[in-house]
Amino acid sequence: MTVLPKPEVQTLHRCYHGGLDYEEMEYMGIAKEEVIDFSTNCNALGPPAEVKADLSNIAIDRYPDSEATELRRCLAQKMGVLPENILVGNGSIEIIRLIAQAYFGQRYNQKVWK
């Protein structure tokens, strides 16, 4: 059985969010330095002093575990669920994108401006 979205959802045009698309800007002849990006919530002041001190104890010379195993285990123990029931993402936009891809398939991720 194939589950399809409602007809009005199937006809929606895609709307990108979550940062600049440098490839699209290059295609349009726009330099990234010419654009002020209001699509993300970034702190231009950086973290507070207490957070900076804590960050000095973290190894930043390696990539983190792509499955966030330790984090999922800690959260699972605290929440009383299995680690397999926890999804960790790099921000809410990644989680929303994963949900959309699971529902709509890979066609969701194709560029439309070329």
N, C-alpha and C positions, 0 to 999 in steps of 0.2 A: 504494500500500500504506500503510495507516494503522498506526502503531506505537502501541500502547496499553500502559500500565503493567500490572503484574501485578494480578489481581483484589484481592488484599489491600491493594495500594497505592491502588487506586481508591476503596476504602471508608474510607480514613483521614480523620479530621477534621483540619482545619487547626490549626496551632499557630503563633501569631505570636511573633516574636522580633526583637530589635534596636531596642529603644527603646519609649517609651510611644506609644500611639495616642490623641492628644489629643481627636480627634473621638469616639472610643468613651467616653473618660472623661467628656466633656461630656454625652453621651447617658445615662450612668449617674449623673450628678450628682456627680461627684468632681472636686475642684479639683486641678490639677496640682501645686500647692504642698503638698498633703497627702500626696504619694506619693514614696517613696524608690525610685529606679529602680536595681535590681540587674541589669538585663538587658544592660547594656553595660559595657564595660571602659574607664572614663574615669579620667584622672589628675587628681585635684582639686588637686594641687600645681602643675600646669602643666609646661612643658618646662624642661630644665636651662638654665643661663645660656649655655652655648655655643650651644645651639639657638636661644635667644632672640636672640643676636647675629646668627646666620645669617638668622633670619627678618626682621631689620631691613633686609636687602638685597633682599627679595622684594616685588614690587608686589602689594598686597592690595586695591587699589582697582578691580580688574577681575575678572570671572569667568575661571576657568581654561579652557583649551581643552577642550571637552566630549568630544573624541575622544582627549585626551592624546597628541597627535601626537608632540611632541618626546620625551616620556617613552618612548613605544612605539618610536620610532626608536633612542634610546639603548640601551634594553633589547635590541632586536633585534640591534643591532651587537654588543653584549657577548655575547649568547647564540648568535649565528650563525643567526638565523632571520629570517623576513620580519616587518615590523611588523604586517602583516595577521593574523599568527598569535598576536598578543599581545592579551589582553583586560585592560583596566585598569578597576577599579571603585573606588567609594568605600567600601572595606572589604569584608570577606569576605561579609557578609550580602547586600550588593548582588549580588555574583557568584553566590551560591547562589540568590537570587531570580531572576536572569536565566536560570540553568540550569533552574530549575523552570518558569518561564514558557515557555521554549523547548520543554520536554518536555510540560507539561500544557496550555499555551495560556493565553489571557487569563482564563479562568474561575478560575484560581488567585488572581488579584488582586482578586476581588470580596469585598466585606464580607459577613459572615454574621450579624452581630449585630443588624442592623436588621430 
